[in-house]
Amino acid sequence: MMFQGVFFVLVLATGSSSAFAPTSLAAGRYNVVSTTQVAAQSPVIVVETTSTSTESEATAMTMQSSFLQDLQLDASTTRLPYSPTGYSTWKWKTHHSSQNQQQQHAAPVGSVDPASNVQTTHSINYLEVGDPSKPAILLVHGFGASSYHWRYNIPILAQKYNVYALDLLGFGWSDKPIMDYDASIWRDQVVDFVNEIILVKGKNRKVAIAGNSLGGYTAMYASSDTRIKDNVSGCVLLNAAGKFRDPEAPDVKAEPNPIIKSISSAIQRFVIACSFVYTKQPARIEQILRQVYPINDANVDSELVESIRTPALDASAAEVFYRVITKTGSGKQPYVDDILKELDTVPVLLAWGESDPWIRSAAADKIQRLHAEFHKDDERSWIKRVSIDAGHCPHDEAPEAVNDAILEFADTIFASQ
């Protein structure tokens, strides 16, 4: 279930479209500025200006800084302006790297010491808006998307809370290293982001983590992690992906024949390559996007298309997408059941697009049943469901309803702290 519909997202990941100029809005309380221009009275976005190693990176950073200096949000803003170069950059130091994976694959089982792994730094695109003295809400996008997909949510949520959104490794304007991807990478990315970016403003800060699709699974997984669990006040799932445990399935899955596995891999690569060639026309990208917004496709616009197309122009994008599908789609990942068990102190909101053609409402039904089974006697962990008249991306198709649901949930969980 984790990647139902992923193929469609891959199909829409390339194509041509017109260039976009940055949008400037009237000055107001919510200012987006660089670190050198932060005003003491109302900073809302902190831009970490980082060094770059290539001329193209330096050019991108210059464009990013220029955009942020020109961009301002006031209290009446309902939509985040699109930036063709991303927003802010976090240098994530992590053991997740292709080099470490090669060492682990080459060494006998149990012979690699994780402590000796070489740390790698990945550039991660992120965004911060709102009063940093308020509790934090972290937004995690789905497969093939970016932080911009929260364009209608960030300005509204930031009127009451300190809002963050980041691009997962391999997506958006974050780095796209050639490596094997699995759920632990994005879990660790979110956990480290909370510790290094959000909690640096106060180790006792409370955080709610919200995610859509793959981002929903990541939000669940990170919220259950003991490294930040004490700071997580709530978890919001918007049509979250993830596999459920099959009680009739054997615990050990037989390894596939290596010859069959290699043929299957070649076929998958061919299909993905063909899909990239097939979707050269913006009209085709738009057509597929409208299938994902089955109730109201009014928000399917040129900037949404561009926010998907531009990151896919990266030379590594096709290979990264292929590796994400083949690893996460078929590899062993933690079951939703097991993650839900660990959310024993974390309230959960299901803001579910009930007309999702990819992840059906039955998934939300099962999450509710499992949560009730695991935590029926624990008042610290409760679950609420809000049905949204939308498809797979309710936060962008019906943002008003989703914003209301998240704000009500946030008011409840943060008030009880």
C-alpha positions as CSV (number, residue, x, y, z in Angstrom):
1,M,0.0,0.0,0.0
2,M,2.9,2.4,0.7
3,F,3.4,3.3,-2.9
4,Q,0.0,2.9,-4.6
5,G,0.0,5.5,-7.3
6,V,3.7,6.1,-7.2
7,F,4.0,5.3,-10.8
8,F,1.6,8.1,-11.7
9,V,3.8,10.5,-9.7
10,L,6.8,9.4,-11.6
11,V,5.0,9.9,-14.8
12,L,4.3,13.5,-14.0
13,A,7.8,14.2,-12.8
14,T,9.1,15.6,-16.0
15,G,7.9,17.9,-18.8
16,S,8.4,21.4,-19.9
17,S,6.7,24.5,-18.7
18,S,7.2,28.3,-18.6
19,A,9.5,30.1,-16.2
20,F,8.1,31.8,-13.2
21,A,9.1,35.1,-11.6
22,P,9.1,35.4,-7.8
23,T,5.9,36.8,-6.3
24,S,6.2,39.8,-4.0
25,L,3.5,40.5,-1.4
26,A,2.8,43.5,0.8
27,A,4.9,43.9,3.8
28,G,3.5,42.8,7.2
29,R,4.0,40.8,10.3
30,Y,5.3,37.7,8.5
31,N,8.5,38.7,6.9
32,V,10.8,36.3,5.0
33,V,14.3,37.6,5.2
34,S,18.0,36.4,5.2
35,T,19.9,36.0,8.4
36,T,21.6,39.3,7.9
37,Q,18.3,41.1,7.8
38,V,16.4,39.5,10.6
39,A,14.6,42.1,12.7
40,A,14.4,41.5,16.4
41,Q,10.7,42.2,16.7
42,S,9.3,39.8,14.1
43,P,11.6,37.3,12.4
44,V,9.8,34.3,10.9
45,I,12.1,32.7,8.5
46,V,15.7,32.0,9.3
47,V,17.8,31.5,6.2
48,E,21.1,29.7,6.9
49,T,23.5,31.0,4.3
50,T,25.9,28.1,3.6
51,S,29.0,27.8,1.6
52,T,28.8,26.0,-1.8
53,S,31.4,24.1,-3.7
54,T,30.4,24.7,-7.3
55,E,29.5,27.6,-9.4
56,S,26.0,26.3,-10.1
57,E,25.4,25.9,-6.4
58,A,26.6,29.4,-5.7
59,T,24.3,30.7,-8.5
60,A,21.3,28.8,-7.0
61,M,22.1,30.2,-3.5
62,T,22.3,33.8,-4.9
63,M,18.9,33.3,-6.6
64,Q,17.5,31.8,-3.4
65,S,18.8,34.7,-1.2
66,S,17.4,37.3,-3.7
67,F,14.0,35.7,-3.7
68,L,13.9,35.5,0.1
69,Q,14.9,39.2,0.4
70,D,12.1,40.2,-2.0
71,L,9.5,37.9,-0.5
72,Q,7.3,39.1,2.4
73,L,4.1,37.6,3.8
74,D,1.5,39.5,5.7
75,A,-1.3,38.3,7.9
76,S,-3.7,38.2,4.9
77,T,-1.5,35.9,2.8
78,T,-3.2,32.6,2.1
79,R,-0.7,31.1,-0.3
80,L,3.1,30.7,-0.1
81,P,4.8,32.2,-3.2
82,Y,6.7,29.8,-5.3
83,S,10.5,29.9,-5.3
84,P,12.2,28.2,-8.3
85,T,15.4,27.7,-6.2
86,G,13.9,26.6,-2.9
87,Y,13.9,28.5,0.4
88,S,16.5,27.9,3.1
89,T,19.3,25.3,3.4
90,W,20.1,23.0,6.3
91,K,23.4,21.0,6.1
92,W,22.4,17.6,7.4
93,K,25.3,15.6,8.7
94,T,24.4,11.9,8.7
95,H,25.8,8.4,8.4
96,H,23.3,7.8,5.5
97,S,25.5,7.8,2.4
98,S,26.3,5.6,-0.6
99,Q,29.8,5.1,0.8
100,N,28.6,3.6,4.1
101,Q,26.1,1.5,2.2
102,Q,28.9,0.1,0.0
103,Q,30.9,-0.7,3.1
104,Q,28.0,-2.5,4.8
105,H,27.1,-4.5,1.7
106,A,30.8,-5.6,1.2
107,A,31.4,-6.6,4.7
108,P,30.3,-9.8,6.5
109,V,27.1,-9.4,8.5
110,G,27.8,-7.9,11.9
111,S,31.3,-6.8,11.0
112,V,30.6,-3.1,10.3
113,D,30.8,-0.8,13.3
114,P,28.1,1.9,12.9
115,A,30.2,4.3,15.0
116,S,33.0,4.1,12.5
117,N,30.8,5.1,9.6
118,V,31.9,8.2,7.7
119,Q,29.5,11.2,8.1
120,T,28.2,12.8,4.9
121,T,26.6,16.2,4.6
122,H,23.5,16.6,2.5
123,S,21.9,20.0,1.6
124,I,18.3,20.0,2.7
125,N,15.8,22.6,1.6
126,Y,13.4,23.8,4.3
127,L,11.2,26.7,5.3
128,E,10.3,28.3,8.6
129,V,7.4,30.7,9.1
130,G,5.8,32.0,12.3
131,D,6.6,33.1,15.8
132,P,9.5,31.0,17.1
133,S,8.3,31.4,20.7
134,K,5.2,29.3,19.8
135,P,4.9,25.5,19.6
136,A,6.1,24.1,16.3
137,I,4.4,22.3,13.5
138,L,6.5,20.3,11.0
139,L,5.1,19.5,7.6
140,V,6.4,16.5,5.6
141,H,5.4,16.2,1.9
142,G,4.7,13.1,-0.1
143,F,6.4,11.2,-2.9
144,G,7.5,13.4,-5.8
145,A,6.5,16.6,-4.1
146,S,8.3,19.2,-2.0
147,S,7.7,21.7,0.8
148,Y,5.9,23.9,-1.7
149,H,3.0,21.4,-1.7
150,W,2.0,23.0,1.7
151,R,1.6,26.4,0.0
152,Y,-2.0,26.9,1.2
153,N,-1.3,25.6,4.7
154,I,1.9,27.3,5.8
155,P,0.7,30.9,5.9
156,I,-2.5,30.0,7.8
157,L,-0.9,27.7,10.4
158,A,1.9,30.2,10.9
159,Q,-0.6,32.8,12.2
160,K,-0.7,30.8,15.4
161,Y,2.3,28.5,15.4
162,N,5.9,28.2,14.3
163,V,5.7,26.3,11.1
164,Y,8.4,24.3,9.4
165,A,8.4,22.3,6.1
166,L,11.3,20.4,4.6
167,D,12.1,18.6,1.4
168,L,12.9,14.9,2.1
169,L,16.3,13.7,0.8
170,G,16.0,12.7,-2.8
171,F,13.1,15.1,-3.5
172,G,12.3,18.7,-4.1
173,W,15.3,21.0,-3.8
174,S,17.2,18.7,-1.3
175,D,20.2,16.7,-2.5
176,K,19.6,13.6,-4.5
177,P,22.4,11.2,-3.7
178,I,22.6,7.9,-5.6
179,M,22.1,5.4,-2.7
180,D,19.6,2.9,-1.6
181,Y,16.6,4.6,0.1
182,D,14.5,3.2,2.8
183,A,12.1,4.5,5.5
184,S,14.9,4.9,8.1
185,I,16.6,7.6,6.1
186,W,13.6,9.9,6.1
187,R,12.8,9.0,9.7
188,D,16.4,10.0,10.8
189,Q,16.2,13.1,8.6
190,V,13.0,14.3,10.4
191,V,14.4,13.3,13.8
192,D,17.7,15.2,13.2
193,F,15.8,18.2,11.8
194,V,13.7,18.4,15.0
195,N,16.8,18.2,17.2
196,E,19.0,20.5,15.2
197,I,16.7,23.1,13.9
198,I,13.5,23.1,16.0
199,L,14.7,22.2,19.4
200,V,17.8,24.4,19.2
201,K,15.4,27.2,20.1
202,G,14.4,25.4,23.3
203,K,15.0,21.8,24.3
204,N,11.6,21.6,25.9
205,R,9.7,22.9,22.8
206,K,6.6,20.9,21.8
207,V,6.2,19.8,18.2
208,A,3.4,18.3,16.1
209,I,4.5,16.4,13.0
210,A,2.2,16.2,10.0
211,G,2.7,14.3,6.7
212,N,0.9,13.4,3.5
213,S,1.3,10.0,1.8
214,L,5.0,9.0,2.2
215,G,5.4,12.0,4.4
216,G,2.6,10.6,6.6
217,Y,4.4,7.4,7.1
218,T,7.6,9.3,7.8
219,A,5.7,11.5,10.3
220,M,4.4,8.4,12.1
221,Y,7.8,6.7,12.1
222,A,9.6,9.8,13.4
223,S,7.0,10.6,16.1
224,S,7.5,7.1,17.5
225,D,11.3,7.5,17.8
226,T,12.6,7.8,21.3
227,R,15.1,10.5,20.3
228,I,12.3,13.1,20.0
229,K,9.2,11.3,21.4
230,D,9.2,13.4,24.5
231,N,8.9,16.6,22.5
232,V,6.2,15.3,20.1
233,S,2.8,16.4,21.2
234,G,0.8,15.1,18.2
235,C,1.0,13.4,14.8
236,V,-1.2,14.4,11.8
237,L,-1.7,11.8,9.0
238,L,-3.1,13.0,5.7
239,N,-3.7,9.9,3.6
240,A,-0.6,8.3,5.0
241,A,1.1,5.5,3.1
242,G,2.3,2.3,4.7
243,K,1.9,-1.4,4.8
244,F,-0.1,-3.3,7.4
245,R,0.9,-6.6,8.9
246,D,-0.8,-9.6,7.4
247,P,-1.5,-12.0,10.2
248,E,-1.6,-14.9,7.8
249,A,1.7,-14.1,6.1
250,P,4.9,-16.0,7.1
251,D,7.5,-14.0,9.1
252,V,10.3,-14.9,6.7
253,K,10.0,-14.1,3.0
254,A,11.9,-16.3,0.6
255,E,14.6,-14.5,-1.4
256,P,13.7,-14.1,-5.1
257,N,15.7,-15.9,-7.8
258,P,18.6,-13.5,-8.6
259,I,18.1,-13.9,-12.3
260,I,14.4,-13.1,-12.1
261,K,15.3,-10.2,-9.8
262,S,17.7,-8.7,-12.3
263,I,15.2,-9.1,-15.1
264,S,12.5,-7.4,-13.0
265,S,14.9,-4.6,-12.2
266,A,15.7,-4.0,-15.9
267,I,12.0,-3.9,-16.8
268,Q,11.3,-1.4,-14.0
269,R,14.1,0.8,-15.2
270,F,12.8,0.7,-18.8
271,V,9.2,1.5,-17.7
272,I,10.4,4.5,-15.6
273,A,12.6,5.7,-18.5
274,C,9.7,5.5,-20.9
275,S,7.4,7.3,-18.5
276,F,9.9,10.2,-18.4
277,V,10.0,10.4,-22.2
278,Y,6.2,10.1,-22.4
279,T,5.5,13.1,-20.3
280,K,7.2,16.0,-22.1
281,Q,4.1,18.0,-22.5
282,P,2.8,20.2,-19.6
283,A,-0.7,19.3,-20.6
284,R,0.0,15.6,-19.8
285,I,1.4,16.5,-16.4
286,E,-1.7,18.6,-15.6
287,Q,-4.0,15.9,-16.8
288,I,-2.4,13.3,-14.4
289,L,-2.4,15.8,-11.5
290,R,-6.2,16.4,-12.0
291,Q,-6.7,12.7,-11.5
292,V,-5.2,13.1,-8.0
293,Y,-7.6,16.0,-7.2
294,P,-10.9,14.3,-8.0
295,I,-13.3,16.6,-6.2
296,N,-11.9,20.1,-6.9
297,D,-9.0,20.4,-9.3
298,A,-8.9,24.2,-9.2
299,N,-5.6,24.3,-7.4
300,V,-3.9,22.3,-10.2
301,D,-2.0,25.2,-11.7
302,S,1.2,26.0,-13.5
303,E,3.3,26.6,-10.4
304,L,2.3,23.2,-9.0
305,V,3.4,21.6,-12.2
306,E,6.6,23.5,-12.1
307,S,7.3,22.6,-8.5
308,I,7.3,18.9,-9.6
309,R,9.1,19.4,-12.9
310,T,12.0,21.5,-11.8
311,P,13.5,19.1,-9.2
312,A,13.1,16.2,-11.7
313,L,15.6,18.0,-14.0
314,D,18.4,17.0,-11.6
315,A,20.7,14.6,-13.3
316,S,20.2,12.0,-10.4
317,A,16.4,12.4,-10.2
318,A,15.4,9.4,-12.4
319,E,17.8,7.0,-10.6
320,V,16.7,8.2,-7.2
321,F,13.1,7.7,-8.0
322,Y,13.8,4.2,-9.3
323,R,15.7,3.3,-6.2
324,V,13.0,4.7,-3.9
325,I,10.4,2.6,-5.6
326,T,12.4,-0.6,-5.8
327,K,13.7,-0.4,-2.3
328,T,10.7,1.0,-0.4
329,G,8.0,-0.7,-2.6
330,S,9.4,-4.2,-2.1
331,G,11.9,-4.0,0.7
332,K,11.1,-4.8,4.3
333,Q,9.9,-1.7,6.1
334,P,8.3,-1.3,9.6
335,Y,4.6,-2.1,9.5
336,V,2.0,0.6,10.3
337,D,0.8,-1.7,13.1
338,D,4.2,-1.7,14.8
339,I,4.6,2.0,14.5
340,L,1.2,2.7,15.9
341,K,2.0,0.6,19.0
342,E,4.9,2.9,19.8
343,L,2.7,6.0,19.7
344,D,1.6,5.4,23.3
345,T,2.0,9.1,24.3
346,V,1.2,10.8,21.0
347,P,-2.3,11.8,20.0
348,V,-3.1,11.2,16.3
349,L,-5.3,13.2,13.9
350,L,-6.5,11.5,10.7
351,A,-7.3,14.3,8.2
352,W,-8.3,12.0,5.4
353,G,-9.2,12.7,1.8
354,E,-12.1,10.2,1.5
355,S,-12.0,10.2,-2.3
356,D,-8.4,9.1,-2.6
357,P,-8.0,6.9,-5.7
358,W,-4.7,5.6,-4.4
359,I,-4.9,5.0,-0.6
360,R,-8.5,4.2,0.1
361,S,-10.5,5.2,3.2
362,A,-10.2,1.6,4.4
363,A,-6.6,2.4,5.4
364,A,-7.8,5.1,7.8
365,D,-10.5,2.7,9.1
366,K,-7.8,0.2,9.9
367,I,-5.5,2.8,11.6
368,Q,-8.5,3.7,13.8
369,R,-9.2,0.1,14.7
370,L,-5.5,-0.7,15.5
371,H,-5.0,2.5,17.5
372,A,-8.1,1.7,19.6
373,E,-6.8,-1.9,20.1
374,F,-3.3,-0.8,21.2
375,H,-4.2,2.3,23.3
376,K,-7.8,1.9,24.5
377,D,-6.7,2.2,28.1
378,D,-4.2,5.0,27.7
379,E,-5.5,8.5,28.0
380,R,-2.3,10.0,26.7
381,S,-2.7,8.6,23.2
382,W,-6.0,9.2,21.5
383,I,-7.1,9.4,17.9
384,K,-9.5,11.7,16.0
385,R,-10.6,11.4,12.4
386,V,-11.8,14.3,10.2
387,S,-13.2,13.4,6.8
388,I,-12.1,15.7,4.0
389,D,-14.0,16.0,0.7
390,A,-10.8,15.5,-1.4
391,G,-8.5,13.0,-2.9
392,H,-4.9,11.9,-2.2
393,C,-3.6,15.4,-1.3
394,P,-6.4,16.9,0.8
395,H,-4.1,19.7,2.2
396,D,-3.8,21.2,-1.3
397,E,-7.2,20.2,-2.8
398,A,-9.2,21.3,0.3
399,P,-6.8,23.5,2.3
400,E,-9.4,25.4,4.3
401,A,-10.9,22.2,5.8
402,V,-7.4,20.7,6.5
403,N,-6.2,24.0,8.1
404,D,-9.2,24.1,10.3
405,A,-8.7,20.4,11.4
406,I,-5.0,20.9,12.1
407,L,-5.5,24.1,14.0
408,E,-8.2,22.6,16.2
409,F,-6.0,19.6,16.9
410,A,-3.0,21.8,17.6
411,D,-4.9,24.0,20.0
412,T,-6.0,20.9,21.9
413,I,-2.7,19.1,22.1
414,F,-0.6,22.2,22.9
415,A,-3.0,23.5,25.5
416,S,-2.8,20.3,27.4
417,Q,1.0,20.4,27.8
